[in-house]
Amino acid sequence: MPKAYVMMNCDLGSEKQIISILKKINGVKEAHGTFGLYDIIAQIEADSEDKVKEIITGDIRNMPKIHSVVTLTRSESRELFQPSKKIVGLMLGQNLAKAYVVIHCENGEEYPTLKNLSQIPEVREADVVFGFYDVICKVEASDEKTLNHVLTKTIRSLPHIKTSMTLNIVDEQES
């Protein structure tokens, strides 16, 4: 199924309203406010690439309080990422600390990076993407301390990662 991640910057204080609107759009799987370079991240899934493009260009980019949009489209890499079963069932609904991480890899090392991420139990999903970044992953942990450890000690120590940027999810902006 075609998938994209959309990172947005918007008017100060409008995040909660925009997230609420985004969550009502058919094809928006999830939307969150974030700390970091971007204010909001949304995950889009639709039956076709054309529908994904329509959601991004017709719905999201036309929202009046959004200033800029960075879109990352997924490469067909779903079968390469098999999340660890260790934490998925155990912590379901209990993960209080969440973040997205966008990664720049050494040339040609996107898929090995994706495979390495699949070995980290707190990495819930990950995709090789086309756009400004090479890989994006969603990390969930039971608390901030564990999340910070995974982000700073585990993911950053993986081979072939040149740079990464973390977008911590802001719970206060969830509707």
C-alpha positions in Angstrom: 0.0 0.0 0.0 1.5 3.4 -0.9 2.6 5.4 2.1 4.1 8.8 2.8 5.2 10.8 5.8 4.5 14.6 5.8 6.4 16.9 8.1 4.9 20.4 8.5 5.5 23.8 9.9 2.5 25.9 10.9 1.3 29.0 12.7 2.4 29.1 16.3 -0.4 27.7 18.5 -2.4 26.1 15.7 -0.9 22.6 16.0 -3.7 21.0 18.0 -6.4 22.4 15.5 -4.4 21.2 12.5 -3.8 17.8 14.0 -7.5 17.4 14.7 -8.3 18.3 11.1 -5.6 16.0 9.7 -7.0 13.0 11.7 -10.4 13.5 10.0 -8.9 13.2 6.5 -9.4 9.8 4.9 -6.0 8.3 4.4 -4.3 10.0 7.3 -3.2 7.0 9.4 -1.8 9.2 12.3 -0.8 12.8 13.0 1.2 14.1 15.9 2.7 17.4 17.1 6.5 17.2 17.5 9.4 19.0 19.1 12.2 19.7 16.7 12.6 21.2 13.3 9.0 20.4 12.3 5.8 21.1 14.2 3.6 18.2 13.0 4.2 14.8 11.4 1.5 12.8 9.6 1.6 9.3 8.2 -0.5 8.9 5.0 -1.6 5.6 3.5 -3.9 5.1 0.5 -4.8 2.6 -2.2 -2.7 4.3 -4.9 0.2 6.7 -5.3 -2.2 9.2 -6.9 -4.5 9.1 -3.9 -1.5 9.8 -1.6 -0.5 12.8 -3.8 -4.1 14.0 -3.8 -4.2 14.0 0.0 -0.9 15.8 0.3 -1.4 18.4 -2.4 -5.2 18.8 -2.3 -5.9 18.6 1.5 -2.7 19.2 3.5 -0.9 21.8 1.4 -4.1 23.8 1.1 -4.6 24.2 4.8 -4.3 27.9 5.5 -2.2 27.7 8.7 0.5 25.4 7.3 3.6 27.3 6.0 5.8 24.5 4.7 5.7 20.8 4.0 8.4 18.2 3.6 7.1 14.9 2.1 8.9 11.6 2.3 7.4 8.8 0.1 8.1 5.3 1.1 10.1 2.9 -1.0 8.5 -0.6 -1.1 10.5 -1.9 1.8 7.8 -3.3 4.1 8.9 -6.9 3.7 12.4 -5.9 4.8 11.4 -4.5 8.1 10.1 -7.1 10.6 9.6 -5.4 14.0 10.7 -7.3 17.0 8.0 -9.2 18.8 9.6 -8.8 22.2 8.0 -5.5 23.1 5.2 -5.1 20.6 2.6 -7.3 22.5 4.1 -6.7 25.9 3.9 -2.9 25.9 0.9 -2.5 23.7 -0.9 0.7 24.9 1.7 1.3 27.6 4.4 3.2 25.6 4.3 6.7 26.9 7.4 8.1 25.2 7.3 8.3 21.4 9.4 9.8 18.6 10.1 9.7 14.9 13.7 9.7 13.8 14.7 10.7 10.3 18.1 9.4 9.1 20.7 10.2 6.5 22.7 7.1 5.6 25.9 6.5 3.7 25.1 5.9 0.0 23.5 2.6 -0.6 23.2 1.7 3.0 19.5 2.4 3.5 18.3 -1.2 3.5 21.0 -2.5 5.8 20.1 0.4 8.1 16.4 -0.7 7.9 17.4 -4.3 8.8 19.4 -3.1 11.8 16.5 -0.9 13.0 14.3 -4.0 12.9 16.5 -5.6 15.6 15.7 -2.8 18.1 12.6 -3.8 20.1 11.5 -0.2 20.6 11.5 0.6 16.9 7.9 0.0 16.0 8.1 0.7 12.3 10.5 2.0 9.8 10.7 2.7 6.1 13.3 3.6 3.4 12.0 6.9 2.0 12.6 9.1 -1.0 13.0 12.8 -0.2 15.4 14.8 2.0 16.0 11.8 4.3 16.8 8.2 3.6 15.1 6.3 6.4 12.4 7.2 8.9 11.4 5.2 12.0 8.9 5.4 14.8 10.3 4.6 18.3 8.1 3.9 21.3 9.3 3.2 24.9 7.7 2.9 28.3 9.3 6.2 29.6 11.5 9.1 28.5 14.7 7.7 30.0 14.4 4.5 27.9 13.4 6.4 24.8 16.5 8.7 25.2 18.8 5.7 25.6 17.4 4.1 22.5 17.8 7.3 20.5 21.2 8.3 21.7 23.0 5.0 22.4 21.3 2.4 20.2 20.2 4.1 17.0 23.0 6.6 16.8 25.6 3.8 17.2 24.3 1.8 14.2 26.8 1.5 11.3 26.3 3.6 8.1 24.2 6.4 9.8 25.7 9.8 8.9 23.1 12.0 10.7 19.8 11.7 12.4 17.1 14.1 13.7 14.6 13.2 16.4 11.0 14.5 16.4 9.7 13.8 19.8 5.9 13.5 19.9 4.1 16.1 22.0 1.2 14.4 23.9 -0.4 17.7 24.8 -1.3 18.3 21.2 -3.1 15.0 20.8 -6.9 15.5 20.4 
